[in-house]
Amino acid sequence: MALRVVFKLVGVNGGNSFAAFLYNITGFFIAPFASLAGAPSAGNSVLEVSSLIAMLVYLLIAWALERIVYVIFYRQHGPVTVRQTIESDHTSQQAPLEIHRTSRSVSNSSSMVGQNQSSPDDTTHPQTP
């Protein structure tokens, strides 16, 4: 269709066999848009606005189909790692509402040898109701 626009703009002879072949094939795709807009001309040069609109519409349709296929058939390649972090909030029944107590502790196990271990840490944070 872009070649058709260029041929019409340059004023290629429509009697040429290649130009006639190109116009016949692209005419099928441009037919729904033919009466949508006028075609300004000067001498033998014609600017087919309907061809430009057809190219834009077909581009949008192709992009939408590509996105649909991408969403349906997309698969990640390689291993997928999932990391889950669980955060729990434990407060004692006797503690007042304004105090939120959090404690962290690190267990000493044979798998932690050689790693930096942190000491237990108790912090008190004010809590707004």
C-alpha positions in Angstrom: 0.0 0.0 0.0 2.9 2.3 0.7 4.3 1.6 -2.8 0.8 2.4 -4.2 0.9 5.8 -2.4 4.3 6.6 -3.7 3.4 5.5 -7.3 0.2 7.6 -7.2 2.2 10.6 -5.8 4.9 10.4 -8.4 2.4 9.9 -11.2 3.4 6.5 -12.5 1.7 5.4 -15.7 -1.3 3.2 -14.7 -1.0 1.3 -18.1 2.3 -0.2 -17.0 1.9 -3.9 -16.2 3.6 -3.8 -12.8 1.7 -0.6 -11.7 -1.6 -2.1 -12.9 -0.8 -5.3 -11.0 0.0 -3.3 -7.8 -3.1 -1.2 -8.1 -5.3 -4.3 -8.6 -3.9 -6.1 -5.5 -4.0 -3.1 -3.2 -7.4 -2.0 -4.5 -9.0 -4.9 -2.6 -7.5 -3.7 0.7 -8.2 0.0 0.1 -11.8 -0.5 -1.2 -13.4 -0.1 2.3 -11.8 3.3 2.7 -12.0 4.6 -0.9 -15.0 6.9 -0.3 -13.8 8.0 3.2 -11.7 11.0 2.0 -11.0 12.9 -1.2 -7.8 12.6 -3.2 -6.1 15.9 -3.9 -4.2 16.0 -7.2 -2.0 18.2 -9.2 -1.3 17.1 -12.8 -0.5 13.4 -12.7 0.3 13.3 -9.0 -2.5 12.1 -6.7 -2.3 12.0 -2.9 -4.5 9.0 -1.9 -5.6 9.9 1.7 -7.8 6.8 1.8 -4.7 4.7 1.2 -2.9 6.4 4.1 -6.0 5.8 6.4 -6.1 2.2 5.3 -2.5 1.7 6.2 -3.0 3.2 9.6 -6.1 1.1 10.3 -4.4 -2.1 9.2 -1.4 -1.2 11.3 -3.6 -0.8 14.4 -5.3 -4.2 13.7 -2.0 -5.9 13.3 -0.7 -4.4 16.5 -3.8 -5.5 18.4 -3.5 -9.1 17.0 0.2 -9.2 18.0 -0.6 -8.1 21.5 -3.4 -10.8 21.9 -1.0 -13.5 20.6 1.7 -12.2 22.9 -0.6 -12.4 26.0 -1.9 -15.8 25.1 1.3 -17.6 24.2 4.0 -15.7 26.2 6.2 -18.0 28.3 9.2 -17.0 30.3 12.4 -18.8 29.3 14.7 -20.3 31.9 14.2 -21.0 35.6 11.7 -18.9 37.5 12.6 -18.0 41.1 9.9 -17.2 43.6 10.7 -15.6 46.9 8.1 -15.2 49.6 8.4 -13.0 52.6 6.0 -13.4 55.5 5.7 -10.6 58.0 3.7 -11.3 61.1 2.6 -9.0 63.9 2.5 -10.6 67.3 1.3 -8.6 70.3 0.7 -9.9 73.7 -2.8 -9.5 75.2 -1.4 -7.6 78.3 0.4 -5.0 76.3 -1.3 -1.5 76.1 -2.6 -0.4 72.7 0.0 2.3 72.3 3.0 -0.1 72.3 3.9 -2.4 69.5 6.6 -4.9 70.3 8.7 -6.6 67.7 11.4 -9.0 68.4 13.9 -10.7 66.0 16.0 -13.6 66.9 18.5 -15.7 64.9 18.8 -19.4 65.6 22.2 -21.0 65.8 22.3 -23.9 63.4 24.9 -25.7 61.5 23.8 -24.2 58.2 24.6 -20.7 59.5 28.3 -21.4 60.1 30.5 -18.7 58.5 27.7 -16.2 58.1 27.2 -12.9 60.0 24.7 -13.5 62.8 22.9 -10.6 64.4 21.9 -10.4 68.0 18.2 -10.3 69.1 16.8 -6.9 68.9 13.8 -5.6 70.8 12.3 -2.3 69.7 9.3 -0.4 70.9 7.3 1.7 68.4 4.3 4.0 69.2 1.2 2.9 67.5 -1.6 5.3 66.5 -5.1 4.0 66.9 
